[in-house]
């Protein structure tokens, strides 16, 4: 079983909580961490400096497409960040936790 962390950012805590709860409830993710961050970027030629909520979504690699689809469905951004990071090293017990709390 290959594991990943999917990252996305949200405009506020309400949107982040909604996405996190749906993903965990549907067993697409075992755990979603939410962190307040500040993002600096250019969008449509404009300089942006925004406070956002970063979601770190822990799941199985095979759930990526379903999670990407669910994020796009629930997200307010025109172009939400949806990236995955492979988990190369993980404790046996935490890997078991993710496996038991996500769909096959």
N, CA, C and O of each residue as an XYZ file, in Angstrom:
416
protein
N       0.850     -1.175      0.000
C       0.000      0.000      0.000
C       0.898      1.241      0.000
O       1.721      1.417      0.898
N       0.736      2.098     -1.010
C       1.489      3.347     -1.097
C       0.683      4.472     -0.466
O      -0.526      4.579     -0.674
N       1.364      5.305      0.306
C       0.700      6.406      0.999
C       1.177      7.744      0.457
O       2.315      7.881      0.008
N       0.278      8.735      0.508
C       0.600     10.096      0.078
C      -0.008     11.099      1.042
O      -0.916     10.788      1.814
N       0.515     12.296      0.974
C      -0.118     13.464      1.587
C      -0.549     14.353      0.437
O       0.261     14.699     -0.422
N      -1.808     14.721      0.416
C      -2.324     15.656     -0.577
C      -2.447     17.013      0.109
O      -2.984     17.119      1.212
N      -1.944     18.044     -0.559
C      -2.060     19.390     -0.012
C      -2.998     20.224     -0.863
O      -2.997     20.153     -2.092
N      -3.801     21.022     -0.163
C      -4.602     22.049     -0.799
C      -4.705     23.204      0.175
O      -4.532     23.023      1.380
N      -4.985     24.388     -0.337
C      -5.189     25.549      0.519
C      -6.611     26.043      0.342
O      -7.196     25.921     -0.734
N      -7.160     26.602      1.413
C      -8.536     27.103      1.405
C      -8.549     28.556      1.869
O      -7.645     29.022      2.563
N      -9.593     29.242      1.467
C      -9.705     30.654      1.792
C     -10.006     30.922      3.266
O      -9.638     31.971      3.794
N     -10.672     29.978      3.931
C     -11.003     30.191      5.350
C     -11.202     28.847      6.053
O     -11.242     27.790      5.422
N     -11.325     28.924      7.384
C     -11.424     27.712      8.198
C     -12.721     26.946      7.938
O     -12.728     25.716      7.996
N     -13.819     27.650      7.651
C     -15.092     26.972      7.384
C     -14.992     26.079      6.150
O     -15.412     24.922      6.172
N     -14.432     26.628      5.080
C     -14.279     25.841      3.854
C     -13.333     24.661      4.097
O     -13.611     23.541      3.668
N     -12.220     24.913      4.784
C     -11.248     23.855      5.075
C     -11.885     22.746      5.905
O     -11.688     21.565      5.618
N     -12.649     23.119      6.934
C     -13.303     22.123      7.793
C     -14.310     21.293      7.011
O     -14.407     20.081      7.199
N     -15.057     21.953      6.131
C     -16.060     21.246      5.323
C     -15.382     20.182      4.452
O     -15.824     19.034      4.409
N     -14.312     20.570      3.762
C     -13.600     19.632      2.901
C     -13.004     18.497      3.733
O     -13.126     17.328      3.368
N     -12.366     18.838      4.841
C     -11.738     17.828      5.701
C     -12.763     16.822      6.215
O     -12.529     15.615      6.172
N     -13.889     17.318      6.697
C     -14.909     16.424      7.256
C     -15.487     15.491      6.197
O     -15.717     14.313      6.471
N     -15.723     16.002      4.999
C     -16.246     15.160      3.917
C     -15.249     14.062      3.567
O     -15.637     12.905      3.406
N     -13.966     14.410      3.448
C     -12.959     13.421      3.071
C     -12.809     12.331      4.126
O     -12.672     11.156      3.788
N     -12.833     12.711      5.399
C     -12.715     11.715      6.466
C     -13.996     10.890      6.579
O     -13.942      9.673      6.753
N     -15.149     11.557      6.478
C     -16.431     10.859      6.576
C     -16.601      9.813      5.473
O     -17.127      8.726      5.713
N     -16.152     10.150      4.267
C     -16.279      9.224      3.132
C     -15.117      8.217      3.084
O     -15.004      7.440      2.136
N     -14.264      8.236      4.102
C     -13.116      7.343      4.209
C     -12.159      7.473      3.023
O     -11.496      6.510      2.636
N     -12.100      8.671      2.459
C     -11.108      8.954      1.428
C      -9.778      9.329      2.071
O      -8.717      9.115      1.484
N      -9.838      9.893      3.287
C      -8.643     10.283      4.036
C      -8.749      9.744      5.455
O      -9.832      9.688      6.038
N      -7.598      9.347      6.000
C      -7.575      8.882      7.390
C      -7.488     10.053      8.350
O      -8.008      9.992      9.465
N      -6.833     11.117      7.918
C      -6.596     12.275      8.780
C      -6.370     13.491      7.891
O      -5.751     13.392      6.832
N      -6.876     14.639      8.333
C      -6.614     15.897      7.641
C      -6.169     16.921      8.683
O      -6.896     17.212      9.633
N      -4.978     17.456      8.494
C      -4.477     18.500      9.384
C      -4.721     19.856      8.745
O      -4.544     20.031      7.539
N      -5.131     20.820      9.574
C      -5.390     22.174      9.098
C      -4.431     23.137      9.798
O      -4.297     23.112     11.022
N      -3.768     23.981      9.013
C      -2.815     24.948      9.555
C      -3.050     26.310      8.928
O      -3.295     26.412      7.726
N      -2.976     27.353      9.738
C      -3.067     28.716      9.209
C      -1.719     29.083      8.609
O      -0.676     28.895      9.237
N      -1.747     29.609      7.386
C      -0.513     29.982      6.686
C      -0.709     31.334      6.009
O      -1.820     31.863      5.949
N       0.382     31.875      5.507
C       0.353     33.079      4.678
C       0.971     32.713      3.337
O       2.076     32.174      3.290
N       0.272     32.998      2.253
C       0.747     32.662      0.915
C       1.037     33.933      0.122
O       0.255     34.884      0.131
N       2.162     33.925     -0.554
C       2.544     35.044     -1.420
C       2.685     34.482     -2.829
O       3.429     33.528     -3.055
N       1.965     35.082     -3.773
C       1.948     34.573     -5.144
C       1.404     35.643     -6.079
O       0.907     36.676     -5.629
N       1.500     35.393     -7.378
C       0.870     36.270     -8.371
C      -0.299     35.517     -8.990
O      -0.174     34.343     -9.338
N      -1.430     36.190     -9.125
C      -2.611     35.608     -9.748
C      -3.164     36.620    -10.734
O      -3.508     37.742    -10.363
N      -3.247     36.216    -11.982
C      -3.737     37.070    -13.060
C      -3.003     38.413    -13.071
O      -3.610     39.474    -13.225
N      -1.664     38.333    -12.901
C      -0.818     39.514    -12.968
C      -0.788     40.369    -11.710
O      -0.056     41.357    -11.652
N      -1.563     40.006    -10.713
C      -1.630     40.785     -9.474
C      -0.838     40.088     -8.368
O      -0.900     38.867     -8.219
N      -0.099     40.875     -7.601
C       0.633     40.364     -6.449
C      -0.361     40.101     -5.316
O      -1.171     40.968     -4.988
N      -0.302     38.920     -4.724
C      -1.226     38.537     -3.655
C      -0.450     38.121     -2.412
O       0.599     37.483     -2.500
N      -0.974     38.487     -1.280
C      -0.422     38.092      0.021
C      -1.632     37.774      0.887
O      -2.237     38.671      1.473
N      -1.986     36.479      0.967
C      -3.240     36.067      1.590
C      -3.023     35.127      2.762
O      -2.088     34.326      2.773
N      -3.885     35.236      3.729
C      -3.958     34.246      4.804
C      -4.848     33.117      4.283
O      -5.931     33.359      3.749
N      -4.375     31.886      4.446
C      -5.115     30.725      3.978
C      -5.032     29.618      5.022
O      -4.292     29.716      6.001
N      -5.804     28.572      4.791
C      -5.725     27.363      5.603
C      -5.152     26.262      4.717
O      -5.697     25.953      3.657
N      -4.048     25.678      5.166
C      -3.402     24.569      4.451
C      -3.946     23.258      4.988
O      -3.960     23.034      6.198
N      -4.394     22.393      4.089
C      -4.822     21.049      4.464
C      -3.751     20.057      4.056
O      -3.301     20.058      2.910
N      -3.337     19.204      4.997
C      -2.480     18.052      4.732
C      -3.355     16.821      4.901
O      -3.765     16.479      6.010
N      -3.633     16.164      3.789
C      -4.586     15.064      3.727
C      -3.806     13.759      3.610
O      -3.110     13.537      2.620
N      -3.921     12.894      4.617
C      -3.180     11.629      4.622
C      -4.070     10.510      4.099
O      -5.172     10.286      4.600
N      -3.571      9.811      3.080
C      -4.401      8.822      2.405
C      -3.550      7.813      1.641
O      -2.321      7.872      1.642
N      -4.243      6.892      0.996
C      -3.611      5.942      0.078
C      -3.482      6.592     -1.300
O      -4.317      7.403     -1.700
N      -2.438      6.228     -2.003
C      -2.184      6.803     -3.324
C      -3.366      6.605     -4.284
O      -3.667      7.481     -5.095
N      -4.023      5.463     -4.186
C      -5.126      5.187     -5.118
C      -6.353      6.081     -4.892
O      -7.261      6.094     -5.724
N      -6.394      6.821     -3.790
C      -7.521      7.729     -3.533
C      -7.321      9.115     -4.134
O      -8.212      9.958     -4.030
N      -6.172      9.375     -4.761
C      -5.870     10.723     -5.248
C      -6.955     11.271     -6.184
O      -7.422     12.392     -5.981
N      -7.360     10.513     -7.191
C      -8.325     11.021     -8.176
C      -9.664     11.357     -7.529
O     -10.273     12.375     -7.857
N     -10.127     10.507     -6.609
C     -11.400     10.771     -5.937
C     -11.303     12.013     -5.050
O     -12.235     12.815     -4.995
N     -10.184     12.167     -4.363
C      -9.995     13.342     -3.503
C      -9.890     14.600     -4.347
O     -10.477     15.627     -4.007
N      -9.148     14.528     -5.443
C      -9.029     15.684     -6.347
C     -10.408     16.116     -6.835
O     -10.715     17.308     -6.854
N     -11.223     15.173     -7.222
C     -12.577     15.466     -7.692
C     -13.423     16.098     -6.591
O     -14.154     17.056     -6.844
N     -13.330     15.570     -5.374
C     -14.111     16.086     -4.243
C     -13.660     17.499     -3.878
O     -14.491     18.356     -3.577
N     -12.338     17.749     -3.902
C     -11.840     19.103     -3.618
C     -12.384     20.087     -4.651
O     -12.874     21.156     -4.288
N     -12.300     19.736     -5.936
C     -12.801     20.631     -6.985
C     -14.286     20.906     -6.813
O     -14.746     22.021     -7.063
N     -15.036     19.903     -6.391
C     -16.489     20.043     -6.182
C     -16.803     21.012     -5.038
O     -17.739     21.806     -5.140
N     -16.032     20.951     -3.956
C     -16.341     21.701     -2.742
C     -15.593     23.021     -2.603
O     -15.935     23.831     -1.742
N     -14.585     23.251     -3.427
C     -13.679     24.388     -3.267
C     -14.212     25.656     -3.910
O     -14.909     25.601     -4.924
N     -13.884     26.799     -3.319
C     -14.326     28.089     -3.866
C     -13.337     28.680     -4.872
O     -13.703     29.573     -5.636
N     -12.091     28.197     -4.886
C     -11.098     28.753     -5.814
C     -11.340     28.252     -7.232
O     -11.796     27.126     -7.433
N     -11.031     29.104     -8.218
C     -11.073     28.685     -9.619
C     -10.008     27.628     -9.899
O     -10.223     26.710    -10.691
N      -8.860     27.766     -9.241
C      -7.744     26.852     -9.452
C      -7.147     26.472     -8.093
O      -6.139     27.042     -7.674
N      -7.770     25.510     -7.407
C      -7.218     25.120     -6.108
C      -5.919     24.331     -6.275
O      -5.752     23.559     -7.219
N      -5.012     24.549     -5.333
C      -3.801     23.725     -5.276
C      -4.228     22.305     -4.914
O      -4.928     22.100     -3.922
N      -3.819     21.349     -5.697
C      -4.054     19.934     -5.379
C      -2.787     19.197     -5.792
O      -2.599     18.869     -6.964
N      -1.920     18.942     -4.812
C      -0.669     18.258     -5.094
C      -0.526     17.069     -4.152
O      -1.089     17.058     -3.058
N       0.226     16.079     -4.588
C       0.478     14.941     -3.701
C       1.975     14.794     -3.464
O       2.805     15.082     -4.327
N       2.278     14.337     -2.265
C       3.654     14.089     -1.850
C       3.720     12.635     -1.402
O       2.967     12.211     -0.525
N       4.626     11.877     -2.009
C       4.786     10.474     -1.611
C       5.351     10.391     -0.202
O       6.250     11.146      0.168
N       4.814      9.468      0.572
C       5.345      9.186      1.901
C       6.291      8.004      1.748
O       5.852      6.872      1.545
N       7.584      8.267      1.847
C       8.587      7.222      1.654
C       8.852      6.418      2.921
O       9.148      5.225      2.857
N       8.746      7.068      4.052
C       9.020      6.405      5.321
C       7.869      6.676      6.277
O       7.458      7.821      6.462
N       7.354      5.612      6.881
C       6.236      5.747      7.809
C       6.312      4.594      8.811
O       6.734      3.488      8.473
N       5.904      4.867     10.028
C       5.895      3.782     11.016
C       4.846      2.741     10.628
O       3.831      3.066     10.012
N       5.098      1.518     10.987
C       4.189      0.410     10.689
C       2.797      0.674     11.272
O       1.789      0.418     10.614
N       2.744      1.183     12.495
C       1.462      1.433     13.148
C       0.681      2.552     12.477
O      -0.541      2.466     12.356
N       1.379      3.619     12.033
C       0.664      4.721     11.376
C       0.179      4.295      9.999
O      -0.905      4.692      9.570
N       0.970      3.494      9.308
C       0.543      2.966      8.010
C      -0.719      2.119      8.192
O      -1.644      2.196      7.383
N      -0.754      1.319      9.245
C      -1.926      0.509      9.545
C      -3.138      1.403      9.830
O      -4.243      1.111      9.372
N      -2.936      2.490     10.583
C      -4.014      3.453     10.870
C      -4.607      4.021      9.583
O      -5.826      4.079      9.426
N      -3.735      4.440      8.662
C      -4.237      4.993      7.403
C      -4.999      3.913      6.625
O      -6.075      4.176      6.088
N      -4.450      2.722      6.567
C      -5.110      1.630      5.861
C      -6.476      1.296      6.409
O      -7.415      1.054      5.651
N      -6.591      1.282      7.739
C      -7.867      0.930      8.387
C      -8.913      2.036      8.268
O     -10.108      1.773      8.405
N      -8.477      3.263      8.016
C      -9.405      4.394      8.015
C      -9.643      5.004      6.650
O     -10.172      6.109      6.537
N      -9.247      4.276      5.607
C      -9.525      4.704      4.237
C     -10.079      3.523      3.449
O      -9.829      2.361      3.771
N     -10.836      3.854      2.412
C     -11.417      2.834      1.542
C     -10.353      2.188      0.693
O      -9.313      2.787      0.421
N     -10.606      0.989      0.282
C      -9.711      0.286     -0.634
C      -9.919      0.790     -2.045
O      -9.257      0.322     -2.972
